[in-house]
Amino acid sequence: SLNMSDVTFSAMDGDLSLDLVTRFFPQAKLLSLAGNADPSLLLLNVITNKSKAVITDEITIKKFNSTNADQLKPLYNKPIAIYPLVFSVEKGQVDLQNMLNYAVDIFVYTGNYNTILDRYDPEQY
């Protein structure tokens, strides 16, 4: 029901939010912010009725709601898309890039990443 011409999404130029809206909700309208705008404006556009929805992560919603009286509600209980974690390294540092990729793969495939990520879980605080 979000992929309709009467639904407006907030998104930011150059951000994943823009890519996901255009890919999964092509019929919806888009309220696009400049790439250097304050990202909180995406969420404020929803609570001020300038848009109906925004695509963001769960942690961002929880943090925003903690200071905005739980005004945003998630519409999905699972991610719309999962993108890989990437690291920037100096050009030509192939060995370093391979080592970082390998280390991340090990953590993901063995499930050990949860022990690290749980330390930063906002529900724990």
C-alpha positions in Angstrom: 0.0 0.0 0.0 3.0 2.3 0.1 3.7 1.9 -3.6 1.0 4.4 -4.6 1.1 7.8 -6.2 -0.6 9.5 -3.2 2.2 8.3 -0.8 5.3 10.6 -0.4 8.6 9.3 0.9 11.4 11.4 2.4 14.8 10.6 1.1 18.2 12.2 0.9 20.2 12.6 -2.3 23.1 10.2 -2.6 21.7 8.1 0.4 20.6 4.5 0.5 17.1 5.8 1.4 16.7 7.3 -2.1 17.8 4.1 -3.8 15.5 1.9 -1.9 12.4 4.2 -2.4 13.0 4.3 -6.1 13.6 0.6 -6.3 10.8 -0.8 -4.1 8.2 2.0 -4.3 8.5 3.4 -7.9 4.9 4.7 -7.9 5.4 6.8 -4.7 6.3 10.4 -4.8 9.6 11.5 -3.4 10.5 14.5 -1.2 14.3 14.6 -1.6 16.6 16.5 0.6 20.1 17.7 -0.4 22.9 15.4 0.5 24.3 17.9 3.0 21.0 18.4 4.8 20.5 17.3 8.4 19.4 13.6 8.3 16.9 14.2 11.1 14.9 16.2 8.6 13.9 12.9 6.9 12.2 11.8 10.1 10.8 15.3 10.9 9.1 15.3 7.5 7.1 12.3 8.5 5.9 13.7 11.9 5.1 17.1 10.3 3.1 15.4 7.5 5.3 16.6 4.7 5.8 12.9 3.8 4.1 9.6 4.8 7.2 7.4 5.2 10.9 7.2 5.3 13.2 4.2 4.9 15.7 4.1 7.8 17.2 1.6 10.3 15.6 0.5 13.5 18.2 2.1 15.7 17.6 5.5 14.1 13.9 5.2 14.8 14.4 4.2 18.4 16.8 7.0 19.0 14.6 9.6 17.4 11.5 8.3 19.2 13.3 8.6 22.6 13.2 12.4 22.3 10.1 12.7 20.1 7.4 10.9 22.1 7.4 7.7 20.0 5.9 9.5 17.0 7.3 7.1 14.4 6.2 3.6 14.0 8.0 0.9 12.0 5.9 -0.6 9.2 8.0 -3.8 8.7 9.4 -6.3 11.1 12.3 -7.3 8.9 14.7 -5.3 6.7 13.7 -4.2 3.2 17.2 -4.8 2.1 20.6 -5.8 3.6 23.7 -4.1 2.3 27.2 -5.4 3.1 29.6 -3.6 5.4 32.4 -1.9 3.7 35.7 -0.3 4.7 37.6 2.4 2.9 41.3 1.7 2.5 44.1 3.5 0.7 44.3 2.8 -3.0 46.6 -0.2 -3.6 46.1 -1.7 -0.1 44.7 -4.9 -1.4 46.2 -7.1 1.4 44.6 -4.8 4.0 41.3 -4.9 2.2 41.4 -8.7 1.9 42.3 -9.1 5.6 39.4 -6.8 6.7 36.9 -8.6 4.4 38.1 -12.0 5.6 37.8 -10.9 9.3 34.2 -9.7 8.7 33.3 -12.9 6.9 34.5 -15.0 9.8 32.5 -13.0 12.3 29.4 -13.2 10.2 29.7 -16.9 9.3 30.5 -18.0 12.8 27.9 -15.8 14.5 30.5 -14.1 16.7 29.5 -10.7 15.4 26.5 -10.8 17.8 28.7 -10.7 20.8 30.3 -7.5 19.5 27.1 -5.8 18.3 25.2 -6.7 21.5 27.5 -4.3 23.3 26.0 -1.4 21.3 22.4 -2.5 21.3 20.3 0.5 22.2 17.8 -1.6 24.1 20.5 -2.5 26.5 20.8 1.1 27.7 
